Structures are given as structure tokens and as C-alpha cells.
Amino acid sequence: MFANFRAFALLVLLSIFSGMALAQPAAKKDFEPTVGQSGKDVVWVPTPQALVDRMLDMAKLTQQDVHYDLGSGDGRTVITAAKRGGKAYGIEYNPDMVELARRNAQKEGVADKAIFKQGDIFTEASKKDYMQASLITLFLLPDLNVKLRPTLLDMKPGTRIVSNSFTMGDWKEDEKISAGGDCTSWCTAYLWIIPAKVAGNWKTSRGDLTLKQEYQMLSGNLARGNVTGIISEAKMNGDQITFTAAGTQYTGRVNGNTIEGTYKGGDGNGKWTATKQ
């Protein structure tokens, strides 16, 4: 009888443990995004790898760059930049996408170089992260690009901005490329170079220079003695200024409120300097 009781007790215990095992929740599956899924401001669409490569080529990414991808999604742009040796960071609002990007970076062997942060790219906290970048990439809708534009224009002159497919309103791009090859959608990228701010009056070694500025494009005049000439072919390329006045071409580097450069043309060659008034 005792043996029968032991057998019965064993069966009861086995039944309990079996039930407990069946009751254990299934292992949580890793998050997998779907094209077109909703996000905070946009739906998610991955950038074709061919365009990622072309965007970083167009930006002339180097190992000295600090690169930020705004709205980094599955992390492919940041991971590609990290593989090229640059310091690469992504800011993404969706925490599931952030974890996915980190897993992808781990798989590609660049988890120590491709860093992902969860955050809103329009908040002050996130802005503090990427304001020191030398390269920004993004894939946002045109109205979001325009919303972000004032922040971008306050970045260091020479910072490169590369956008997948969408422009910056009336801020004309410096360059436009296509991914080419087998790319069939989302295959165009635009490049802008943040210009130094030079609008105003300058006292130069060649006369009084007045500049008006609309993004990287300049207009104005140079007054030398009693002669005032309208400048032409005037443009900023980061901190580099170029313009032509009275048949003489001027180039220079802007450093805050000073400019140093050279001129050549109708009245000879030489160096020129300017100080903002």
C-alpha cells in the first residue's frame, strides 16, 4: 500500500511540473520592423544600401568625421559609416528600432563604433548630441527637413548634410546624386554644406564690402574710392568665400569676424583681408 501511495504521489508531482512547464511564457521574439510601419513623425522605410553607400561617398566621409544619422531606423547608415572607420551615432525615437540597430551592429562586428541612442531629434537634449557633428544624414519628409533647418544652419561651417530623397525647401542643394545600378525607389540624395554667416558690412584691404546672404548664396557690392561695383559669382562653401568684383576674383577663408584670402584679375594678384564692422 505504501508503494502504491509513493507511485501516486510521484504521478501527482509529475503532473504539477508538467503543468508548470506548459504554463511558462514563450520566449519573446526579437522585434522585426515592417516597411510602412508608423513612427513618431514618419513611417519607416529603409534606405537602399546602394544609396547609403553613395550618400557617404558624396559626403566624403573620413575617419576624422563625427557622423550622426537622425532617425536611424534599423541602423544601416550608421553601421556602414562605422565600417568605414568614422565615429558613427544614430538617434532614433522608437526604442524597439534602437535595440534592433544595436543587434545589427553586433552582428556586423561594429557594436563599439556604431552607437545608438533613443531620443527625439527635435528636442534640446538630442540637439546637444549632434550639434558637434561634422556630417549629418537623414531620411525625413520635406516639412520635417524645413523644421530642422534652423538648427542645421547653426552648426559649424563646413558640416555636411545629406538627405535621402527630400529637399530643404528653398535652400538649394550643393549637389544631387542618384544611387544608380539596381536601385528602383528612394534612390536620390542631396548634399548641403553649412555656410559661414557673412551678411553685413566688412572693412577690407581692398575697399568696403557689403554682403547679403541667402543660405550659401551671396550678393552685394565692393566700394573702392569713388567706384562701387556689384559683386557676382558670389558663394559660400563652408567657411570658403568666393566672389568677383570689377573683373577681379576674390577667394578667402572666413574665421568669425575676419577673412583672409587672395585675389587675382584685372588689377593684379595679391592678398586681401577683411574685418566685419
Backbone as a ProteinNet text record, in pm:
[ID]
protein_1_A
[PRIMARY]
MFANFRAFALLVLLSIFSGMALAQPAAKKDFEPTVGQSGKDVVWVPTPQALVDRMLDMAKLTQQDVHYDLGSGDGRTVITAAKRGGKAYGIEYNPDMVELARRNAQKEGVADKAIFKQGDIFTEASKKDYMQASLITLFLLPDLNVKLRPTLLDMKPGTRIVSNSFTMGDWKEDEKISAGGDCTSWCTAYLWIIPAKVAGNWKTSRGDLTLKQEYQMLSGNLARGNVTGIISEAKMNGDQITFTAAGTQYTGRVNGNTIEGTYKGGDGNGKWTATKQ
[TERTIARY]
83.1	0	86	194.4	285	348.4	382.8	441.6	342.4	214.1	111.8	97.6	106	95	211.3	332.8	450	434.7	383.9	363.3	260.9	154.5	50.2	105.4	185.2	243.8	337.8	413.1	504.8	429.2	318.2	237.3	181.6	139	86.1	192.6	314.4	423.9	459.9	465.2	496.4	390.8	266.9	158.8	170.8	208.8	223.7	336.7	452.6	568.5	542.3	468.9	434.8	347.2	251.8	164.6	240.1	336.8	418.5	498.8	552.9	632.9	546.5	422.5	334.4	292.3	290	243.8	350.2	478.4	585.5	560	575.2	553.4	656.8	616.6	709.5	816.1	936.4	1045.6	1005.9	1035.8	999.4	1081.4	1013.2	1081.9	1143.3	1257.6	1319.4	1227.3	1225.6	1143.9	1190.6	1094.7	1123.4	1035.3	1095.5	1015.6	951.1	844.2	779.1	778.3	802.8	805.3	669.5	671.1	548.2	491.1	557.4	505.2	510.8	415.8	405.7	518.1	562.6	660.2	609.6	695.3	652.3	610.8	695.9	667.9	653.7	707.5	708.4	683.4	652.7	650.5	792.1	821.9	957.9	971.6	1069.1	1107.8	1260	1319.8	1466	1531.5	1645.4	1723.3	1793.7	1781.2	1852.7	2002.9	2065.5	2207.6	2290.9	2249.1	2324	2325.9	2213.7	2210.1	2287.1	2282.7	2364.1	2510.6	2559.1	2699.2	2726.8	2635.1	2654.5	2646.4	2558.4	2545.6	2676.1	2735.7	2860.5	2976.8	2971.1	3072.1	3060.3	2937.5	2913.3	2958.4	2939.3	2978.8	3128.5	3198.5	3343.4	3376	3304.1	3324.9	3468.2	3530.1	3665.6	3665.4	3777.3	3789.3	3792.6	3813.4	3814.7	3674.7	3576.9	3442	3368.4	3278.3	3179.7	3045.3	2989.4	2870.1	2748.9	2637.7	2510	2404.7	2326.4	2211	2086.3	2003.2	1886.5	1763.2	1711.2	1605.4	1671.1	1751.7	1846	1783.6	1656.7	1588.3	1661.6	1683	1749.1	1900.7	1952.1	2093.2	2186.5	2134.5	2223.7	2318.5	2273.1	2362.7	2473.7	2439	2539.2	2638.7	2587.9	2674.4	2769.4	2719.5	2805.2	2914	2878	2977.4	3081.5	3036.2	3129.4	3227.1	3179.7	3267.8	3376.4	3346.8	3445.6	3542.3	3519.5	3616.1	3579.7	3468.3	3429.8	3360.6	3348.9	3268.9	3123.5	3039.9	2904.6	2801.1	2699.7	2594.5	2458	2359.3	2222.7	2130.4	2035.9	1930.9	1798.1	1725.8	1601.3	1498.1	1375	1269.9	1214.1	1199.9	1138.4	1239.1	1213.7	1310.6	1331.6	1226.9	1243.5	1341.4	1334.1	1427.3	1569.7	1582.4	1715.3	1777.9	1700	1751.8	1784.4	1700.3	1727.6	1859.6	1880.1	2003.5	2125.6	2112.5	2224	2254.7	2150.7	2173.5	2240.6	2195.5	2255.8	2402.3	2433.2	2572.8	2657.3	2599.8	2670.8	2699.9	2600.7	2619	2726.7	2737.2	2833.8	2970	2983.1	3112.9	3155.7	3058	3093.5	3014	2976.4	2896.3	2969.7	3104.7	3182.1	3199.7	3162.6	3181.4	3049.3	2943.9	2811.9	2725.5	2703.4	2635.6	2495.2	2395.9	2257.6	2195.8	2123.7	2057.5	1909.5	1827.4	1684.1	1653.6	1583.2	1551.2	1478.9	1432.3	1361.1	1460.7	1480.4	1582.3	1549.4	1424.3	1386.5	1396.9	1429.5	1440.2	1579.4	1589.6	1718.3	1819.5	1772.9	1865.1	1934	1857.6	1916.6	2003.7	1961.1	2038.3	2179.5	2192.4	2324.7	2415.9	2356.8	2436.8	2494.8	2408.4	2454.6	2503.2	2496.2	2540.3	2691.3	2767.7	2912	2951.2	2852.1	2880.3	2944.2	3022.4	3075	2998.8	2915.1	2831.1	2698.6	2589.8	2454.6	2389.4	2330.4	2247.9	2105.7	2008.2	1868.8	1779.2	1663.6	1561.2	1427.2	1397.5	1277.8	1193.5	1068.8	981.3	1022.6	986.7	1030.1	993.8	872.5	835	918.3	962.5	1049.1	1190.3	1236.6	1365.9	1364.7	1255.9	1244.8	1239.2	1168.4	1161.7	1299.9	1379.7	1513.9	1615.8	1583.3	1678.5	1744.2	1671.2	1738.8	1847.9	1822.5	1923.5	2045.9	2023.3	2134.6	2218.6	2153.3	2225.1	2308.3	2283	2362.9	2483.7	2498.4	2611.6	2739.9	2851.6	2981.4	2989.1	3037	3054.1	3139.2	3093.6	3163.7	3099.6	3008.7	2935.8	2854.2	2856.6	2782.2	2650.4	2546.4	2413.2	2373.2	2338.7	2298.2	2160	2066.1	1928.4	1890.5	1824.7	1767.4	1635.9	1631.9	1509.2	1444.1	1455.7	1378.7	1467.8	1419.1	1496	1472.8	1530.1	1522.2	1443.8	1331.8	1253.4	1327.2	1338.8	1403.9	1555.1	1609.5	1756	1806	1861.9	1904.9	2025.9	2023.6	2133.3	2262.8	2375.2	2505.4	2536.3	2474.5	2498.2	2380.8	2356.6	2249.9	2303.4	2276.5	2323.9	2214.4	2233.8	2144.1	2223.8	2157	2225.5	2266.9	2185.5	2217.1	2203	2257.3	2254.7	2114.3	2089.6	1960.8	1861.5	1897.8	1808.4	1683.4	1565	1440.4	1353.7	1375.4	1297.8	1382.6	1353.3	1431.2	1579.5	1608.5	1742.3	1816.1	1765.6	1827.2	1872	1986.4	2036.1	2078.6	2066.9	2101.9	2206.1	2298.8	2405	2399.9	2408.8	2425.8	2549.2	2622.4	2737.1	2702.6	2708.5	2668.9	2761.1	2703.4	2786.4	2814.8	2932.1	2959	2863.4	2829.8	2738.1	2818.8	2800	2884.6	2805.3	2673.7	2593.4	2633.9	2645	2680.4	2786.5	2846.3	2947.4	3086.8	3179	3316.5	3412	3507.7	3616.6	3732	3765	3868.6	3987.6	4096.5	4216.2	4197.6	4082.4	4052.7	3929	3879.5	3761.2	3655.7	3537.4	3426	3335	3320	3243.5	3111.3	3001.6	2868.7	2813.4	2772.3	2724	2582.8	2501.1	2372.4	2382	2311.8	2327.6	2194.2	2176.8	2063	2118	2127.5	2192.4	2337.7	2378.8	2518.1	2539.7	2431.9	2443.3	2457.8	2544.3	2574.5	2544.5	2517.7	2509.6	2563	2584	2633.5	2720.4	2805.6	2892.6	3022.8	3122.9	3253.8	3281.4	3299.4	3325.3	3472.6	3537.2	3678.9	3690.9	3717.6	3722.7	3584.7	3578.3	3451.5	3377.2	3432.8	3373.6	3314.5	3184.8	3117.3	3073.3	3119	3084.5	3004.3	2906.8	2826.2	2908.6	2906.3	2980.7	2896.7	2964.4	2897.4	2967.3	2906.5	2962.5	3002.1	2914.1	2943	2875.7	2954.5	2901.9	2989.2	2925.3	2997.1	3004.4	3116.9	3132.7	3190.9	3103.2	3151.3	3206.4	3333.9	3396.5	3474.2	3459.1	3529.3	3438.7	3486.3	3409.4	3473.8	3391.6	3440	3343.6	3399.1	3317.4	3407.7	3342.9	3414.6	3364.6	3457.1	3422.2	3516.4	3458.5	3536.5	3642.7	3606	3696.9	3802.4	3797.4	3894.7	3823.9	3886	3827.6	3887.9	3800.3	3843.2	3807.9	3901.6	3875.3	3929.2	3869.3	3917.6	3853.7	3908.6	3854.7	3800.5	3676.8	3611.3	3641.5	3682.6	3706.9	3639.7	3511.3	3435.9	3416.2	3477.9	3462.7	3581.1	3659.9	3772.3	3774.7	3833.6	3854.5	3998.3	4063.4	4195.6	4193.1	4248.4	4246.7	4335.9	4309.5	4387.7	4294.6	4349.9	4273.7	4362.9	4297.7	4370.2	4276.3	4331.8	4247	4299.8	4204.4	4235.2	4339.1	4342.7	4440.3	4547.4	4583.3	4696.6	4655.4	4755.1	4735.8	4788.2	4732.4	4780.4	4695	4717.2	4641.2	4545.9	4434.3	4341.3	4290.1	4248.2	4194.2	4067	3984.5	3861.5	3825	3763.4	3713.6	3567.5	3482.5	3340.7	3316.5	3233.6	3206.5	3082.9
-121.2	0	125.4	121.1	237.2	261.7	149.5	161.8	225.9	186.4	245.8	396.4	435	577.8	657.2	598.6	666	683.8	579	588.2	696	702.1	802.7	945.1	961.5	1092.2	1136.3	1040.6	1072.1	1118.5	1052.2	1090.9	1232.1	1261.6	1395.5	1502.1	1476.2	1571.7	1592.9	1480.5	1490.3	1573.2	1555.3	1631.2	1780	1811.5	1952.2	2017	1949.3	2005.4	2019.1	1920.6	1927.9	2048.8	2072.6	2188.2	2318.3	2320.9	2441.3	2469.1	2362.3	2380.7	2434.5	2379.8	2426.7	2571.2	2612.3	2746.8	2853.2	2811.4	2908.5	2988.2	3119.6	3200.5	3170	3180	3157.4	3266.5	3230.3	3327.1	3442.3	3563.1	3681.6	3687.8	3705.7	3714.8	3852.5	3857	3985.5	4066.8	4196.4	4287.7	4286.7	4278.1	4284.6	4393.6	4499	4609.2	4570.5	4640	4621	4754.9	4749.7	4870.8	4939.6	5068.2	5144.9	5153	5090.3	5097.2	5240.5	5275.5	5412.2	5444.4	5569.7	5620.3	5749	5820.8	5944.3	6049.5	6071.9	6175.1	6119.2	6001.1	5942.5	5793.1	5730.9	5584.6	5537.3	5413	5361.9	5299.7	5348.6	5292	5285.2	5169.5	5160.1	5225.4	5287.6	5343.3	5229.7	5220	5115.2	5122.6	5007.6	5005.9	5075.6	5064	5130.7	5281.3	5337.6	5481.8	5518.2	5434	5457.5	5475.4	5384.9	5391.5	5520.2	5557.8	5677.7	5803.6	5803.3	5918.9	5943.5	5837.6	5852.8	5887.2	5837.2	5877.2	6026.6	6071.6	6211.4	6303.3	6257.7	6337.3	6332.3	6245	6228.2	6195.5	6096.8	6053	6007.7	6055	6013.2	5961	5904.5	5853.4	5966.5	6089.6	6204.9	6262.2	6215.9	6269.7	6217.6	6301.3	6259.3	6261.2	6143.3	6127.9	6096.9	6166.8	6137.6	6111.9	6005.9	5977.6	6008.1	6100.5	6145.3	6066.8	5985	5891.2	5767.6	5699.4	5599	5463	5440.8	5319.1	5192.1	5104	4976.2	4989.1	5111.7	5137.8	5119.6	5090.9	5055	5166.9	5293.3	5403.2	5421.1	5414.7	5427.8	5312.1	5191.6	5073.7	5082.5	5127.7	5142.2	5245.4	5357.6	5460.6	5406.5	5329.7	5272.7	5176.4	5102.1	5010.6	5084.5	5210.1	5290.7	5360.6	5343.4	5393.6	5522	5585.3	5710	5685.3	5789.6	5782.5	5799.9	5699.6	5699.2	5679.9	5765.7	5763	5771.3	5709	5719.3	5764.6	5851	5890.4	5843.6	5765.1	5704	5709.5	5748.5	5764.8	5631.2	5534.5	5405.7	5316.4	5283.1	5202.8	5063.4	5005.4	4874.7	4882.4	4991.7	5009.7	5030.3	5099.6	5119.7	4985.3	4898.3	4766.6	4683.3	4694	4624.1	4672.1	4803.6	4859	4810.8	4804.9	4755.7	4609.4	4528.2	4388	4378.3	4461.4	4459.6	4500.7	4600	4643.4	4531.3	4458.5	4345.7	4239.1	4207.7	4106.7	4147.5	4279.3	4328.5	4357.4	4333.5	4348.9	4491.9	4585.1	4725.7	4784.8	4700.3	4748.7	4853.8	4851.2	4950.2	5080.8	5082.3	5201.2	5262.3	5182.5	5229.6	5241.3	5363.2	5388.5	5443.5	5383.6	5424.4	5475.7	5587.1	5649.3	5665.9	5642	5663.9	5809	5878.1	6017.5	6082.5	6203.4	6284.4	6385.2	6383.9	6469.9	6618.4	6651.2	6791.8	6848.4	6765.3	6814.6	6868	6957.8	7018.4	6913.6	6810.9	6707.5	6637.6	6603.3	6536	6630.7	6755.9	6853.2	6868	6861.7	6873.8	6761.2	6644.6	6532.1	6560.1	6602.4	6606.9	6742.8	6845.9	6978.1	6985.1	6889.3	6887	6795	6741.4	6651.4	6726.9	6655.1	6711.5	6658.5	6556.2	6500.4	6456.2	6499.6	6458.5	6389	6272.3	6208.9	6196	6197.8	6189	6143	6091.5	6047.4	6087.6	6217.9	6275.8	6340.6	6366.6	6434.3	6581.4	6646.2	6784.1	6881.6	6869.9	6964.2	6945.4	6821.8	6796.1	6848.8	6835.4	6893.8	7044.4	7108.8	7253.7	7289.7	7209.5	7232.6	7221.4	7129.8	7106.2	7206.9	7272.6	7358.7	7466.5	7540.5	7642.9	7585.8	7467.5	7402.9	7365.6	7311.4	7272.5	7393.6	7503.9	7623	7686.8	7647.5	7696.3	7607.5	7501.8	7412.3	7473	7411.4	7463.1	7471.2	7583.5	7592.7	7476.7	7421.6	7307.7	7174.4	7171.7	7049.1	7008.4	6880.7	6832.2	6769.3	6800.1	6744.8	6666.1	6538.1	6456	6397.5	6421.9	6377.1	6276.2	6170.8	6074.8	6130.8	6155.9	6183.7	6320.3	6382	6502.3	6624.5	6738.8	6862.2	6943.7	7066.2	7155.7	7282.3	7267.4	7384.4	7470.4	7601.3	7691.7	7697.3	7614.2	7604.5	7508	7562	7479.5	7396	7271.3	7179.7	7218.8	7176.1	7195.9	7084.8	6968.7	6856	6759.8	6690.3	6590.7	6469.6	6349.7	6227.3	6121.5	6019.7	5905.1	5779.9	5685.2	5561.2	5480.9	5485.7	5410.6	5260.9	5183.6	5038.3	4982.9	4891.4	4823.9	4895.1	5011.2	5083.3	5128.4	5100.6	5132.7	5234.6	5255.9	5354.6	5413.1	5539.6	5612.7	5609.6	5656.9	5639.8	5771.3	5882.8	6013.9	6072.3	6138.6	6203.4	6345.9	6432.4	6574.2	6609.6	6696.5	6740.6	6891.9	6935.8	7077.3	7091.5	7200.5	7230.8	7355.6	7344.9	7457	7575.9	7692.3	7809	7893.4	7956.8	8058.4	8175.4	8245.2	8358.9	8486.9	8549.2	8663.1	8789.3	8785.4	8903.6	9022.3	9140.7	9261.9	9342	9435.7	9525.1	9484.6	9484.5	9445.2	9555.3	9586.6	9676.9	9589.2	9603.5	9518.2	9601.6	9533.1	9599.2	9641.9	9606.5	9639.6	9728.2	9779.2	9864.7	9817.7	9876.8	9844.1	9742.4	9628.4	9517.9	9503.4	9503.9	9481.5	9350.8	9263.1	9131.7	9105.6	9050.8	8994.7	8844.1	8767.8	8622.6	8551.4	8455.7	8364.3	8222.9	8161.3	8030.8	8042.2	7964.6	7971.7	8075.7	8136.1	8231.5	8374.6	8452.7	8588.9	8689.7	8811.8	8926.2	9046.8	9156.6	9275.9	9360.6	9442.1	9529.5	9557.2	9599.5	9638	9781.1	9869.5	10011.1	10040.2	10087.7	10125.2	10271.1	10358.8	10500.9	10549.4	10610.9	10663.7	10564.2	10444.2	10344.7	10230.1	10201.3	10089.9	9990	9865.7	9762.4	9649.9	9600.6	9487.5	9359.6	9277.2	9151.1	9045.5	8947.7	8838.9	8707.4	8596.9	8464.1	8450	8497	8505.2	8390.2	8316.4	8196.5	8156.7	8093	8030.6	7880.1	7821.5	7676	7643.1	7624.7	7612.6	7745.5	7748.3	7874.5	7941.5	7889.8	7945.1	8041.8	8162.7	8262.4	8288.5	8303.3	8342.3	8445.2	8542.6	8639	8711.9	8775.7	8854	8998	9092.6	9235.3	9307.5	9381.3	9459.1	9375.7	9255.2	9169.1	9100.9	9118.4	9054.8	8948	8829.8	8719	8714.9	8706.1	8701.7	8565.4	8508.9	8388.5	8411.4	8348	8365.7	8268	8265.3	8180.7	8269.4	8242.1	8318.6	8253.3	8335.7	8289	8387	8361.3	8453.3	8587.3	8691.5	8827	8871.4	8777.6	8812.1	8722.2	8773.6	8696.8	8719.7	8613.4	8622.9	8544.9	8604.1	8533.9	8596.9	8560.5	8610.7	8662.5	8746.9	8795	8789	8780	8781.8	8831.9	8903.2	8953.8	9080.1	9168.7	9287.3	9379.4	9391.5	9484.5	9411.5	9292.5	9220.9	9109.6	9052.5	8943.4	8987.1	8928.3	8963	8901.8	8947.9	8900.2	9010.2	8965.9	9064.2	9014	9107.4	9076.3	9159.7	9116.6	9190.3	9172.6	9274.4	9268.8	9314.8	9240.6	9275.6	9395.2	9489.4	9613.3	9600.1
0	0	0	78	82.2	-54.6	-122.1	-256.1	-351.9	-340.3	-427.6	-401.1	-273	-239.1	-298	-288.4	-345.6	-496	-560.1	-705	-738.8	-656.8	-680	-659.8	-552.5	-523.8	-636.5	-688.5	-797.7	-921.2	-949.1	-1064.6	-1047.1	-923.2	-895.8	-917.9	-865.5	-881.3	-1028.4	-1102.5	-1245.3	-1317.7	-1279.8	-1342.4	-1313.7	-1186.6	-1148	-1226.3	-1229.5	-1300.5	-1449.3	-1505.2	-1646.9	-1674.2	-1584.6	-1599.3	-1588.1	-1495.9	-1479.5	-1605.4	-1664.4	-1785.4	-1899.1	-1908.7	-2014.8	-1993.2	-1866.9	-1835.2	-1857.2	-1877	-1897.5	-2024.9	-2020.6	-2141.9	-2248.1	-2373.6	-2484.7	-2486.8	-2530.9	-2538.3	-2630.7	-2586.9	-2664.6	-2792.6	-2904.8	-3033	-3050.2	-3117.8	-3148.2	-3238.6	-3214.5	-3294.6	-3440.6	-3531	-3674	-3734.4	-3790.6	-3845.7	-3978	-4011.4	-4140.6	-4214.7	-4343.5	-4424.2	-4418	-4386.1	-4375.7	-4235.9	-4138.4	-4001.7	-3950.1	-3866.2	-3816	-3719.1	-3724	-3629.5	-3569.3	-3497.2	-3432.2	-3534.9	-3636.3	-3736.3	-3877.7	-3901.3	-4035.5	-4024.8	-4137.3	-4142.4	-4171.9	-4137.4	-4158.8	-4296.9	-4371.2	-4499.5	-4499.5	-4520.4	-4516.3	-4637.6	-4615.5	-4725.8	-4798.2	-4930.9	-5004.1	-4976.1	-4957.7	-4924.8	-5032.1	-5157.6	-5265.5	-5244.8	-5196.2	-5173.1	-5046.8	-4944.3	-4825	-4864.8	-4948.2	-4992.3	-5068.9	-5157.3	-5238	-5152.5	-5052	-4963	-4887.4	-4837.8	-4762.9	-4855.9	-4979.8	-5079.3	-5109	-5131.6	-5165.1	-5051.4	-4928.3	-4811.4	-4784.9	-4858.1	-4838.6	-4692.6	-4639.3	-4501.2	-4479.6	-4371.3	-4334.2	-4191	-4149.6	-4013	-3911.1	-3956.4	-3865.7	-3842.2	-3918.5	-3907.1	-3784.2	-3734.2	-3635.2	-3708	-3727.4	-3810.5	-3724.2	-3751.7	-3686.5	-3793	-3771.8	-3856.7	-3774.3	-3821.7	-3746.9	-3791.8	-3702.7	-3738.1	-3796.9	-3715.4	-3767.4	-3796.1	-3759.6	-3800.6	-3763.3	-3862.2	-3835.3	-3824.9	-3842.1	-3816.8	-3933.7	-4052.3	-4162.5	-4204.2	-4199.8	-4238.8	-4136.5	-4008.1	-3902.1	-3907.7	-3927.3	-3933.6	-4052.3	-4167.1	-4285.4	-4259.7	-4196	-4163.4	-4066.3	-3967	-3869.2	-3935.9	-4033.5	-4105.6	-4182.8	-4218.6	-4289.9	-4193.9	-4065.6	-3969	-3899.8	-3937.2	-3871.7	-3738.6	-3657.5	-3535.6	-3577.2	-3552.6	-3607.3	-3497.4	-3500.2	-3399.3	-3467.8	-3406.1	-3455.4	-3344.8	-3379	-3285.6	-3343	-3266.5	-3312.7	-3200	-3234.1	-3133.3	-3084.4	-3174.3	-3141.9	-3067.3	-2939.7	-2864.3	-2922.1	-2984.8	-3048.3	-3164.8	-3241.7	-3352.9	-3301.3	-3188.8	-3129.9	-3094.2	-3030.4	-2993.9	-3117.4	-3221	-3346.5	-3405.4	-3408.8	-3464	-3385.7	-3254.5	-3173.2	-3203.9	-3223.1	-3259.7	-3396	-3489.4	-3622.9	-3617.7	-3535.2	-3521.1	-3461.4	-3365.3	-3304.1	-3409.8	-3491.5	-3596.8	-3696	-3722.8	-3820.9	-3758.8	-3629.7	-3564.3	-3537.6	-3531	-3507.6	-3391.3	-3295.3	-3182.7	-3100.5	-3105.3	-3029.9	-3106.5	-3234.9	-3318.6	-3365.2	-3369	-3411.8	-3286.8	-3241.5	-3114.6	-3140.2	-3075.6	-3097.8	-2968.1	-2981.5	-2867.5	-2897.2	-2796.2	-2812	-2778.4	-2868.5	-2842	-2957.8	-2933.6	-3032.4	-3089.9	-3220.3	-3282.2	-3271.3	-3235	-3225.6	-3083.8	-2986.8	-2850.3	-2822.5	-2725.4	-2691.1	-2647	-2573.7	-2526.2	-2643.1	-2746.4	-2861.7	-2943.5	-2954	-3031.6	-2976.5	-2843.8	-2783.1	-2828.4	-2858.5	-2907	-3045.2	-3137.9	-3276.9	-3324.9	-3243	-3288.3	-3313.7	-3260.7	-3283.8	-3399.9	-3469.3	-3581.3	-3697.4	-3775.7	-3899.9	-4020.5	-3998.1	-4104.5	-4044.3	-4108.3	-4069.6	-4189	-4165.2	-4267.5	-4213	-4305	-4261.6	-4376.3	-4337.8	-4433	-4372.2	-4384.7	-4325.9	-4435.1	-4405.5	-4501	-4515.4	-4628.1	-4652.5	-4541.1	-4484	-4378.8	-4253.2	-4227.6	-4112.4	-4139.4	-4263.1	-4300.5	-4277.3	-4319	-4301.9	-4153.5	-4075	-3930.6	-3866.9	-3918	-3862.7	-3915	-4025.1	-4096.3	-4009.6	-3925.9	-3844.6	-3754.1	-3699.1	-3615	-3697.4	-3815.4	-3901.9	-3942.1	-3972.9	-4017.6	-3906.2	-3782	-3669.6	-3641.6	-3719.1	-3697.7	-3754.1	-3722.5	-3765.1	-3917.6	-3971.8	-4116.9	-4170	-4281.1	-4339.4	-4306.6	-4206.9	-4176.3	-4298.6	-4332.7	-4449.4	-4405.4	-4480.2	-4456.2	-4579.8	-4562.4	-4676	-4647.7	-4738.3	-4722	-4830.2	-4786.8	-4880	-4934.3	-5063.8	-5140.7	-5121.4	-5003.5	-4977.6	-4958.3	-5005.8	-5006.7	-4879.7	-4879	-4763.7	-4798.4	-4867.8	-4904.3	-5005	-4976.7	-5071.4	-5054.7	-4966.8	-4954	-5060.6	-5167.6	-5280	-5241.6	-5284.9	-5252.5	-5323.5	-5268.9	-5333.2	-5432.6	-5412.8	-5502.7	-5495.1	-5604.7	-5612.1	-5686.3	-5632.4	-5698.4	-5698.1	-5780.3	-5784.3	-5750	-5684.5	-5646.7	-5768.4	-5874.5	-5995.4	-5973.4	-6065.7	-6054	-6051.3	-5957.1	-5949	-5856.9	-5805.7	-5714.3	-5790.6	-5734.4	-5804.3	-5730.5	-5602	-5527.1	-5415.6	-5381.9	-5282	-5320.1	-5440.6	-5498.3	-5521.6	-5465.8	-5487.5	-5354.6	-5355.6	-5234.1	-5265	-5163.4	-5175.6	-5069.6	-5108.3	-5018.2	-5000.2	-4874	-4840.8	-4752.8	-4770.1	-4684.7	-4604.4	-4473.3	-4387.4	-4413.3	-4451.5	-4482.5	-4358.2	-4357.6	-4255.5	-4277.9	-4169.3	-4178	-4198.8	-4315.4	-4352.3	-4386.2	-4377.4	-4413.5	-4326.4	-4392	-4318.1	-4390.6	-4317.9	-4374.8	-4328.2	-4424.6	-4397.2	-4443.3	-4361.2	-4400	-4448.6	-4577.5	-4633.9	-4679.5	-4706.1	-4757.8	-4902.4	-4960.1	-5099.4	-5111.7	-4997.7	-5000.8	-4902.3	-4914	-4823.9	-4892	-4827.2	-4883.4	-4807.1	-4882.4	-4824.3	-4879.2	-4788.8	-4830.5	-4780.8	-4870.3	-4834	-4856.7	-4773.5	-4778.2	-4773.6	-4862.4	-4859.6	-4865.7	-4749.3	-4735.7	-4783.7	-4883.7	-4929.7	-5040.1	-5089.6	-5199.6	-5146.8	-5213.2	-5170.1	-5280.5	-5238.3	-5329.4	-5254	-5325.4	-5257.6	-5347.6	-5286.9	-5365.9	-5292.1	-5370.8	-5318.2	-5362.5	-5262.4	-5292.2	-5271.7	-5379.8	-5372.8	-5417.3	-5321.9	-5354	-5394.6	-5513.3	-5562.7	-5651.8	-5663.3	-5753.2	-5670.9	-5695.6	-5629	-5734.7	-5720.2	-5817.5	-5754.4	-5828.4	-5781.1	-5791.8	-5688.6	-5694.2	-5766	-5822.7	-5893.9	-5859.9	-5903.8	-5878.4	-5731.7	-5645.4	-5502.4	-5428.2	-5351.1	-5286.5	-5168.7	-5069.8	-4959.9	-4983.2	-4948.6	-4945.3	-4808.6	-4710.8	-4573.5	-4526	-4490.1	-4448	-4560.8	-4684.1	-4800.1	-4875.6	-4899.4	-4972.8	-5108.1	-5210.2	-5342.6	-5401.1	-5470.4	-5544.9	-5644.1	-5739.4	-5840.2	-5835	-5841.7	-5843.1	-5938	-6033.2	-6129.8	-6199.6	-6238.3	-6311.5	-6226.9	-6097.5	-6008	-5924.9	-5918	-5842.2	-5702.1	-5603.2	-5464	-5403.5	-5330.4	-5252.5	-5112.2	-5014.3	-4878.3	-4782.2	-4663.7	-4556.4	-4446.1	-4407.3	-4301.8	-4167.4	-4073	-3937.5	-3841.3	-3813.8	-3728.1	-3795.8	-3741.3	-3794.6	-3879.2	-3926.3	-4014.1	-4136.8	-4243.1	-4365.4	-4410.2	-4452.9	-4514.2	-4643.9	-4750.1	-4877.1	-4981.3	-5105.7	-5218	-5326.4	-5414.9	-5529.8	-5653.2	-5769.2	-5895.4	-6003.2	-6096.3	-6204.6	-6265.7	-6300	-6377.9	-6317.9	-6187.6	-6127.8	-6048.8	-6095.7	-6037.1	-5942.2	-5878.1	-5782.6	-5644.9	-5540.2	-5408.5	-5299	-5176.5	-5061.4	-5015.2	-4956.5	-4902	-4765.8	-4683.2	-4552	-4532	-4437.7	-4408.9	-4261.6	-4207.5	-4070.7	-4070.3	-4001.7	-4001.2	-3909.9	-3958.2	-3884.7	-3796.2
[MASK]
+++++++++++++++++++++++++++++++++++++++++++++++++++++++++++++++++++++++++++++++++++++++++++++++++++++++++++++++++++++++++++++++++++++++++++++++++++++++++++++++++++++++++++++++++++++++++++++++++++++++++++++++++++++++++++++++++++++++++++++++++++++++++++++++++++++++++++++++++++++

